[in-house]
Every structure is written in C-alpha cells, then in structure tokens.
Amino acid sequence: MLTLYNSNLDRLFNFDSIFEDFYPVKKFYNLNETDSDYKIELSLPGFDKEDIQISSENGYLTVSNSTEFKDSNSFWKKSFSKSFYVGRQIDEESISAKFNNGILTVTVPKKENPKIKKSISIE
C-alpha cells in the first residue's frame, strides 16, 4: 500500500505523467549519430512533404510545419516544431531529406576535420 501511495503522490507532482493519462505522448523521432553524420527519422503521418520546413541555424536543425484548413463550416490547424542540436561542425550544404510513407529522414553530414599530426621539437 505504501508503494501505491508513493506512486500516486509522485504522479500528483509529475505533470508529464498526469497529462499522459489523457494525452499519451509518444516519441515520434529517432536520432542516430555516426562518425560521419547524424540521421534523424521523424514519423509525420498525415503531413505532405510540401508543407514541411527544415532549417539549420546556430547548430540546431529544426523541422516544422503549420497547416490550416478552412471552409464555410469548419476551421482546423495542425502544427509542430522540433529542434535537434547537431553542433556547428556540420556540412550545411550537404544536408539531405527524404519523405516516404509518412517518414521524414534527414541526413546531416559532419564536416571532416583533417587530423594533422604535428611533431613538436624539444629544446
């Protein structure tokens, strides 16, 4: 009984878990890093690729969308924005993206840092 009480008490002060009961929050992306790039996959069902914006600024890659629908009887809007810190050592000119079956895949190549070996003489 004490465990149940503590669990409920924890949930009382943890707003994420309270709202999760009513609005389940699911992780809709995967982020993988290799030596040469970052690969970000986002699940975006119901979106059109023409309505998705991708930008890179100050080390952050941002994927966003805002779509509105209006007719004489109704109005609705859906939107999202998600930013990923990828650092400043990326090759912004070579960022690529594909959108297939509701999955957006963004590949962010890292800049190659040549490893220069330097000999230091001892005096």
C-alpha positions in Angstrom: 0.0 0.0 0.0 2.9 2.4 0.7 4.3 1.8 -2.7 0.9 2.6 -4.4 0.6 5.7 -2.2 4.1 6.9 -3.2 3.4 6.2 -6.8 0.2 8.2 -6.8 1.9 11.0 -4.8 4.8 11.1 -7.3 2.2 11.2 -10.2 0.5 14.1 -8.4 3.6 16.3 -8.7 4.8 14.9 -12.0 2.7 16.9 -14.6 4.0 14.8 -17.5 2.6 11.6 -16.2 -0.7 13.3 -15.2 -1.3 14.5 -18.7 0.0 11.3 -20.3 -3.1 9.6 -18.9 -5.3 11.9 -21.1 -3.0 12.7 -23.9 -0.4 10.0 -24.4 2.9 11.5 -25.6 4.8 9.2 -27.9 8.3 9.8 -29.2 7.9 10.4 -32.9 11.6 10.5 -33.8 14.9 8.6 -33.8 18.2 10.3 -33.8 21.4 8.3 -34.6 24.9 9.6 -34.7 27.8 8.0 -36.6 31.4 9.2 -37.1 30.3 10.8 -40.4 26.8 12.1 -39.9 23.6 12.4 -38.0 20.4 10.6 -39.2 17.1 11.9 -37.9 13.9 10.0 -38.7 10.5 11.5 -37.9 7.1 9.9 -38.1 4.8 12.5 -39.7 1.6 10.7 -40.8 -0.9 13.0 -42.4 1.5 15.6 -43.5 2.5 16.5 -47.1 6.2 17.0 -47.9 5.4 20.3 -49.4 4.2 21.6 -46.1 7.3 20.6 -44.1 10.1 23.1 -43.5 13.7 22.2 -42.4 16.2 24.8 -41.3 19.6 24.9 -39.8 20.8 27.7 -37.6 23.4 28.1 -34.8 24.0 24.3 -34.5 20.3 23.4 -34.4 18.3 21.6 -37.1 14.6 22.4 -36.9 11.8 20.5 -38.6 8.4 22.3 -38.6 5.0 22.5 -40.2 1.9 24.6 -39.9 -1.2 23.6 -41.9 -4.6 25.3 -41.9 -7.9 24.1 -43.4 -10.9 26.5 -43.8 -14.2 26.0 -45.5 -17.6 27.6 -44.9 -18.4 25.2 -41.9 -15.1 24.5 -40.2 -11.6 25.5 -39.5 -8.7 23.5 -38.1 -5.0 23.9 -37.8 -2.2 21.3 -37.2 1.4 22.2 -36.5 4.6 21.0 -34.9 8.2 22.1 -34.5 11.1 20.0 -33.2 14.7 21.1 -32.9 17.8 18.9 -32.7 21.2 20.1 -31.5 23.7 18.8 -34.1 26.6 21.2 -33.4 28.3 23.7 -35.7 30.7 21.2 -37.3 28.1 20.1 -39.9 28.2 20.4 -43.7 25.1 22.5 -44.1 25.3 22.4 -47.9 25.1 18.6 -47.9 22.1 18.1 -45.7 19.5 15.9 -47.4 16.0 14.8 -46.7 13.6 12.2 -48.0 9.9 11.8 -47.2 8.3 8.4 -47.8 5.1 6.9 -46.4 4.9 9.5 -43.6 8.5 9.0 -42.5 10.9 12.0 -42.9 14.6 11.0 -43.0 17.1 13.8 -42.6 20.8 13.1 -43.1 23.2 15.8 -41.7 26.8 15.2 -42.7 29.5 16.3 -40.3 32.4 18.4 -41.5 35.6 16.4 -42.0 38.2 17.6 -39.6 41.6 16.6 -41.0 43.7 15.0 -38.4 47.0 16.8 -38.6 49.9 15.1 -36.9 52.4 17.6 -35.8 55.8 16.8 -34.4 57.0 19.1 -31.7 60.7 19.6 -31.2 62.2 19.6 -27.8 64.7 22.4 -27.0 
